[in-house]
Amino acid sequence: MTLISTISCTEAQTNLYWKLGYHTGIDFTSGTCVANLVDTCKMQMFNSNTSVCDNKGGIIFYSNSLFVKNKLDENMPNGINFNHGTISNSYIATGATPTFSGAIVVPFPNDTNKFYMFYTNMEYTIKGGYYPDRLRYLVVDKSLNGGLGDVSIKDVDVIIDTLMDGQIHAIKHGNGNDYWLIVRKYSSNNFYKILIDSSGVSVKDTQAIGNAYILGANAGIFCGQSNVSKQGDKLVYLYQAVASSGATPDGQMDIVNFDRCTGMLTGINSVILPVNGPDTIDVFFSCFSPNGNYVYANDLFNSYQFDLTDIPNLMANKVKVAHRLITSWSFGQMQIGVDDKIYCAGYGAAQDMHVINNPDILGMGCNFVQNQISFGGGSHYSNGGLPNVPNFALGAIAPCGNVGVAEVKQEELKIKNLYGVGEVLQIPINHIQIKLYNTLGQQLYENINYSNTFALHEKGLFIYTIYNTATNQWHSGKLEVQ
């Protein structure tokens, strides 16, 4: 075994491969973004797109919330005929759903073979639009079907209520093992908080915070792509009213703080986004900068940067960092890549992807480059959507379950091979407790005797959390073993 590198757990390890649909993918396994135009995917991904990889970047399965496909791009035997309903069935027929962030994969905390996939339907009809009236999940067991995986359970109801269109987000619990799932009730300031832990899936509570998005009699809500900060401590929600007649109400952007330990939402800041007049901002898609200081928000024609370090002047100090160059396409969803650049899909007839190369820089220095990644023409499109995935690499934080413990140290610990051969590693700290996870956050190892040696029987990328009882400090990081 050779230790290649160690990286702080706060530096996100997102999925290393993104399925974009119809023979198009994005490969990050080399550390930089490479367009894959020989991808064998034949499924529309569109707005609802989720997937999960192994620790080497190989796809385990992916879904558009209507079908679940395995790593060979085949429908799992039981990964069809779910998410049914009067309206949903019409989307099944066309092969894609318009829900933004309408599905997400969360690994079982206590079983490395199993994954939850949460998803919403599109059944509730109001003011000319369709919205979810329930949140469900299915379970994928990758050990089934000869190791290709299959859906073992599906269409399990978690919430039966009118919800915002899509906007499902999973955030790693502060204990470094479990997950929170956050969804919002339609036209309300109520948030549902679901806990995924070793005992299963449970709705812990609801929380009312901030202002409800109250509409006029002739308007419905258009929900844009919400997003979570890389650190898991903030969420951003975008709304725009869609009027069938009369004046169109303004849009709204909500920035919400999140406590990974308690699940509490705090400090919501709501900003009105004018959708009429000379300062029109029809924002639909959003993404935090890697350092969490800025929010980028796209409408169909422009991309804006909002400075979260100056909340009182959020609108006054906004910067338009891009205006579309080609009128046949529009800006689409955004996500942070493993290289800490923000990738922006094209919406419509777009055969390119746009990149914010330095998103932690204020203003035009963020370097938004349009059409930076080409899909080479033909039938290769980004379809407007990018995978909705949690930050699997978030580690444990104190005092989450460890009252009185000092703040986690984010540092590069030198983990070495104890004997020079074989699979036993040693950490040069005595009196420790250690947990080892794969990049999906599934626990692989936990010592019980405070030893600083442990056996590791597989290669790949791993995450560790260490509690040093002598210094009363937590440490966390990543290691790659070849």
C-alpha positions in Angstrom: 0.0 0.0 0.0 1.2 3.5 -0.8 -0.2 6.6 0.7 -0.7 9.0 -2.2 -2.2 12.1 -0.5 -4.3 13.3 2.4 -6.9 16.1 2.0 -9.1 17.8 4.5 -12.5 16.3 4.8 -14.0 19.8 4.3 -12.8 19.6 0.7 -15.7 18.0 -1.1 -15.4 14.7 -3.0 -18.5 14.8 -5.3 -19.3 12.0 -7.7 -16.3 11.6 -10.0 -18.5 10.8 -13.0 -21.6 12.7 -14.1 -24.2 11.1 -16.4 -25.8 13.8 -18.6 -27.8 11.4 -20.8 -27.7 10.3 -24.4 -24.0 9.3 -24.9 -22.7 12.2 -22.9 -20.9 12.2 -19.6 -18.4 14.2 -17.6 -15.3 12.4 -16.2 -13.4 13.8 -13.2 -11.3 10.7 -12.4 -8.1 12.4 -13.7 -8.7 15.3 -11.4 -9.8 17.6 -14.3 -13.1 17.7 -16.2 -13.1 15.6 -19.4 -16.2 15.2 -21.7 -17.0 11.6 -22.5 -18.7 11.4 -25.9 -18.8 7.6 -26.0 -20.8 7.2 -22.9 -23.4 4.4 -23.4 -26.3 6.1 -21.6 -29.5 6.2 -23.7 -31.7 7.8 -21.1 -32.9 11.4 -20.9 -31.7 13.0 -17.7 -33.1 16.5 -18.0 -33.9 18.4 -14.7 -34.1 15.4 -12.4 -30.7 13.7 -12.3 -29.0 11.7 -9.6 -26.2 9.1 -9.4 -23.7 7.5 -7.2 -20.1 6.2 -7.9 -17.7 3.9 -6.2 -14.5 5.3 -4.7 -12.7 5.1 -8.0 -15.3 7.0 -10.0 -17.2 4.0 -11.5 -20.9 4.5 -11.7 -22.9 2.2 -9.4 -26.3 3.3 -10.6 -28.1 6.5 -11.8 -31.7 7.7 -12.3 -33.9 10.4 -13.7 -36.5 9.6 -11.0 -38.5 7.5 -13.5 -36.0 4.7 -14.3 -33.0 3.3 -12.4 -30.1 2.1 -14.5 -27.0 0.1 -13.5 -23.3 0.6 -14.4 -23.9 -1.2 -17.8 -26.6 1.4 -18.6 -29.3 -1.2 -18.4 -32.6 -0.8 -16.5 -32.4 -2.6 -13.2 -35.0 -5.5 -13.4 -37.1 -3.8 -10.7 -36.0 -0.3 -11.5 -39.0 0.5 -13.6 -42.7 1.0 -13.0 -42.4 3.3 -10.0 -43.4 6.9 -9.1 -46.8 6.4 -10.8 -49.7 8.8 -10.9 -52.0 10.5 -13.3 -49.4 13.2 -14.2 -46.3 11.2 -13.5 -47.3 8.5 -16.0 -47.2 11.0 -18.8 -43.5 11.7 -17.9 -42.8 8.0 -17.8 -44.0 7.8 -21.4 -41.7 10.6 -22.5 -38.8 9.3 -20.5 -37.9 12.4 -18.5 -39.4 14.6 -15.7 -39.1 18.4 -15.4 -38.7 18.4 -11.6 -35.6 20.3 -10.4 -33.5 18.2 -8.0 -36.3 15.7 -7.9 -34.3 12.8 -6.8 -31.2 12.1 -4.6 -29.2 9.0 -3.5 -28.2 8.5 0.1 -26.1 5.5 1.2 -27.2 3.3 4.1 -25.2 4.3 7.1 -24.7 0.7 8.2 -24.7 -1.3 5.0 -22.2 -0.7 2.2 -24.3 -2.6 -0.4 -27.5 -0.6 0.0 -28.7 2.9 -1.0 -31.8 4.9 -0.6 -33.0 7.0 -3.5 -35.5 9.6 -2.5 -37.8 11.1 -5.2 -41.0 13.2 -5.6 -43.9 12.9 -8.0 -45.8 15.6 -9.9 -49.4 15.2 -9.0 -50.7 18.2 -7.2 -52.4 20.7 -9.6 -52.6 24.4 -8.7 -53.0 27.5 -10.9 -51.9 25.9 -14.1 -48.8 24.0 -12.7 -48.0 20.6 -11.3 -46.3 20.0 -8.0 -45.4 17.0 -5.8 -47.9 15.7 -3.3 -45.5 13.1 -1.8 -41.9 12.2 -1.1 -41.0 8.6 -1.6 -37.9 6.3 -1.5 -36.7 3.1 -3.1 -33.8 0.9 -2.0 -31.0 -0.3 -4.4 -29.0 -3.3 -3.3 -25.9 -3.5 -5.4 -25.2 -7.1 -4.4 -28.3 -8.3 -6.3 -28.6 -9.3 -9.9 -25.0 -10.8 -10.1 -23.5 -7.6 -8.6 -25.1 -5.2 -11.0 -27.7 -4.2 -8.4 -31.5 -4.1 -8.3 -34.3 -2.3 -6.6 -35.4 -4.3 -3.6 -38.1 -1.9 -2.3 -39.8 1.0 -4.1 -42.5 3.7 -3.7 -42.3 3.9 0.1 -44.1 7.0 1.2 -42.2 9.3 3.5 -44.3 12.5 3.3 -47.8 12.9 1.9 -48.3 16.6 1.5 -48.0 19.3 -1.1 -44.3 20.2 -1.6 -42.2 22.6 -3.6 -41.3 21.2 -7.0 -38.2 19.0 -6.5 -35.7 20.7 -4.3 -34.7 17.6 -2.4 -31.4 17.9 -0.6 -29.4 15.5 1.6 -26.7 16.8 4.0 -24.3 14.7 6.0 -25.1 14.6 9.7 -22.5 16.2 12.0 -21.7 12.8 13.4 -20.1 12.0 10.1 -22.3 8.9 9.5 -26.0 9.7 9.2 -27.8 12.1 6.8 -30.5 14.8 6.9 -33.0 15.2 4.1 -34.6 18.6 3.7 -37.8 19.3 1.7 -40.2 22.3 1.8 -43.9 22.5 1.8 -45.6 24.3 -1.1 -46.3 28.0 -0.6 -45.2 27.8 3.0 -42.4 28.6 5.4 -42.5 25.0 6.7 -39.5 22.7 6.2 -39.7 18.9 6.7 -36.5 17.4 8.2 -36.0 13.7 7.7 -33.2 11.7 9.4 -31.5 8.7 7.8 -29.6 6.6 10.3 -28.9 3.0 11.2 -32.6 2.6 12.3 -34.0 3.7 8.9 -35.8 6.7 7.6 -37.9 8.9 10.0 -39.5 12.4 9.8 -37.9 14.1 12.8 -39.9 17.3 12.8 -41.0 20.3 10.8 -39.8 23.8 11.3 -41.4 27.1 10.3 -38.8 29.8 9.5 -38.8 32.9 7.5 -41.5 34.2 5.2 -43.9 32.1 3.2 -43.9 32.9 -0.5 -47.5 34.2 -0.6 -49.0 34.6 -4.1 -51.7 36.6 -5.8 -54.9 34.9 -6.8 -53.8 34.3 -10.4 -50.3 33.1 -9.8 -48.5 29.8 -9.1 -44.9 29.3 -8.0 -42.1 28.3 -10.3 -39.4 26.6 -8.2 -35.8 26.9 -9.4 -32.8 24.7 -8.6 -32.0 25.1 -4.9 -28.6 24.1 -3.6 -26.5 23.3 -0.5 -23.1 24.8 0.4 -20.1 22.5 0.2 -19.8 22.8 4.0 -23.4 21.7 4.5 -24.1 24.8 6.6 -26.3 26.8 4.1 -29.1 26.3 1.7 -30.4 28.6 -1.1 -33.9 28.5 -2.5 -35.2 30.3 -5.6 -38.8 31.0 -6.5 -40.5 32.9 -9.2 -44.3 33.5 -9.5 -45.9 32.5 -12.8 -49.1 34.4 -13.4 -51.9 33.3 -15.7 -53.3 36.8 -15.8 -52.6 40.2 -14.1 -49.4 41.4 -12.7 -46.6 39.0 -12.0 -45.4 39.0 -8.4 -41.6 39.3 -7.7 -39.3 36.4 -7.3 -37.5 35.5 -4.1 -34.2 34.1 -3.0 -33.9 32.6 0.5 -30.5 31.9 2.2 -30.9 29.6 5.2 -28.3 28.5 7.7 -28.3 24.8 8.7 -26.9 23.1 11.8 -25.6 19.6 10.8 -25.8 18.3 14.4 -29.3 19.4 15.4 -30.9 19.8 12.0 -32.0 23.3 13.0 -32.5 26.0 10.3 -31.6 29.5 11.5 -30.9 33.0 10.2 -33.0 32.9 7.0 -32.4 35.9 4.7 -35.1 36.5 2.0 -34.2 38.8 -0.9 -36.8 40.0 -3.4 -35.7 39.5 -7.0 -37.6 41.8 -9.4 -39.0 40.0 -12.4 -40.4 43.1 -14.1 -38.8 46.4 -15.1 -35.2 47.4 -16.0 -33.6 45.3 -13.2 -35.4 42.0 -14.1 -33.8 38.9 -12.6 -35.6 35.7 -13.5 -33.3 33.4 -11.5 -33.9 29.7 -11.9 -30.6 27.9 -11.0 -28.2 28.4 -8.1 -24.9 27.2 -6.7 -22.7 28.3 -3.7 -19.0 29.0 -4.3 -16.8 26.4 -2.7 -15.8 28.7 0.2 -19.5 29.5 0.8 -19.0 33.3 0.4 -21.0 33.7 -2.8 -24.1 32.4 -4.4 -24.3 32.2 -8.2 -27.8 32.4 -9.7 -28.7 31.9 -13.4 -31.7 33.0 -15.2 -32.1 31.8 -18.8 -30.0 34.7 -20.2 -27.6 35.9 -17.4 -25.6 34.6 -14.5 -25.2 36.7 -11.3 -22.9 36.6 -8.3 -24.3 37.6 -4.9 -21.9 38.4 -2.0 -23.1 36.6 1.2 -20.4 38.4 3.2 -22.6 41.6 2.8 -26.2 40.4 3.2 -27.7 43.9 3.7 -26.4 44.9 0.3 -27.0 41.6 -1.5 -29.0 43.1 -4.3 -27.1 46.4 -4.6 -23.7 44.7 -4.9 -24.7 41.8 -7.2 -22.5 41.4 -10.3 -23.7 40.1 -13.7 -20.8 37.7 -14.5 -22.1 36.5 -17.8 -24.7 37.1 -20.5 -25.5 34.3 -23.0 -23.5 34.5 -26.3 -25.7 32.2 -28.3 -29.5 32.8 -28.5 -30.4 29.2 -29.3 -29.7 28.0 -25.8 -30.0 29.3 -22.2 -28.1 28.8 -19.0 -29.1 25.7 -16.9 -28.3 24.0 -13.6 -25.0 24.5 -11.8 -22.9 22.2 -9.6 -19.4 22.2 -8.0 -17.0 19.7 -9.5 -14.3 17.8 -7.7 -11.8 20.5 -8.9 -13.8 23.2 -7.1 -14.9 24.8 -10.4 -18.6 25.4 -11.0 -20.1 23.8 -14.0 -23.1 25.2 -15.8 -25.2 23.1 -18.1 -26.8 24.5 -21.2 -30.5 24.6 -21.5 -32.1 23.9 -24.8 -30.1 23.1 -27.9 -26.8 23.5 -26.1 -23.9 21.3 -27.0 -21.4 22.9 -24.7 -20.9 23.4 -21.0 -19.9 26.6 -19.2 -17.4 26.9 -16.4 -16.8 29.4 -13.5 -13.1 28.7 -13.2 -12.4 30.8 -10.0 -15.8 30.9 -8.2 -14.2 32.0 -4.8 -13.1 35.3 -6.4 -15.4 38.3 -6.1 -16.7 39.9 -9.2 -15.6 39.3 -12.8 -12.4 37.6 -11.5 -14.5 34.5 -11.0 -13.8 33.9 -14.7 -17.1 32.6 -16.1 -16.1 31.1 -19.5 -19.0 30.2 -21.8 -18.8 27.1 -24.0 -15.5 26.0 -22.3 -16.4 22.3 -22.7 -17.6 21.2 -26.0 -19.7 18.0 -26.6 -18.6 17.9 -30.2 -22.0 18.4 -31.9 -24.2 15.5 -33.1 -26.7 14.2 -30.6 -24.6 15.2 -27.5 -26.5 17.6 -25.2 -26.3 18.5 -21.5 -30.1 18.8 -21.4 -30.0 21.5 -18.8 -29.5 19.2 -15.8 -26.6 18.0 -13.6 -26.5 15.3 -10.9 -28.1 16.1 -7.6 -25.7 14.5 -5.1 -24.8 15.1 -1.4 -21.3 16.0 -0.3 -20.4 12.4 0.8 -17.0 13.6 2.1 -18.2 15.8 5.0 -16.7 14.4 8.1 -17.7 14.5 11.8 -17.8 17.8 13.7 -17.6 18.4 17.4 -19.4 18.7 19.7 -21.9 16.6 17.7 -22.3 13.7 20.1 -19.1 14.7 21.9 -19.9 17.4 24.3 -16.9 19.5 25.4 -14.6 18.2 22.6 -12.6 20.9 20.9 -13.3 21.9 17.3 -12.3 19.4 14.7 -8.8 20.0 13.4 -8.8 20.1 9.5 -5.2 19.0 8.8 -3.2 16.5 6.9 -2.3 13.6 9.2 0.6 11.4 8.1 -0.8 7.9 7.9 1.9 5.4 7.2 2.2 1.7 6.5 3.4 0.1 9.8 5.4 -2.8 8.3 6.2 -1.6 4.8 4.2 -4.5 3.3 0.7 -5.9 3.7 -2.4 -4.0 4.8 -1.7 -2.7 8.3 -1.6 1.1 8.7 -0.4 3.1 11.6 -1.3 6.6 12.7 1.4 8.4 14.7 -0.9 9.3 17.5 -1.6 7.3 20.6 -4.8 7.1 22.7 -7.2 7.6 19.7 -10.5 6.5 18.5 -10.7 6.1 14.8 -13.5 5.5 12.2 -12.8 4.8 8.5 -15.4 5.4 5.8 -15.6 5.0 2.0 -16.3 8.2 0.0 -20.0 7.6 0.3 -19.8 8.0 4.0 -20.4 4.4 4.8 -18.4 3.2 7.8 -15.9 0.4 7.0 -13.9 0.3 10.3 -14.0 1.4 13.9 -11.4 0.6 16.6 -12.6 -0.5 20.0 -9.3 -0.7 21.9 -7.7 2.7 21.3 -5.0 1.2 19.1 -3.4 3.3 16.5 -3.0 0.5 14.0 -5.7 -1.0 11.9 -6.0 -3.3 8.9 -7.3 -2.1 5.6 -8.2 -4.8 3.0 -9.1 -2.7 -0.1 -7.6 0.0 -2.2 -9.2 3.3 -3.1 -10.1 6.6 -1.6 -11.1 6.7 2.1 -12.2 9.2 4.8 -11.1 9.0 8.4 -12.2 10.7 11.6 -9.9 10.4 14.6 -10.5 11.5 18.2 -7.3 12.1 20.2 -8.2 11.5 23.8 -4.9 13.0 25.0 -5.5 16.4 23.4 -9.3 16.2 23.3 -9.4 17.0 19.6 -10.9 15.6 16.5 -9.0 15.2 13.2 -10.4 14.4 9.8 -9.1 13.8 6.3 -8.9 11.6 3.3 -6.3 9.1 2.1 -5.9 7.3 -1.2 -4.4 3.8 -1.1 -3.1 2.0 -4.2 
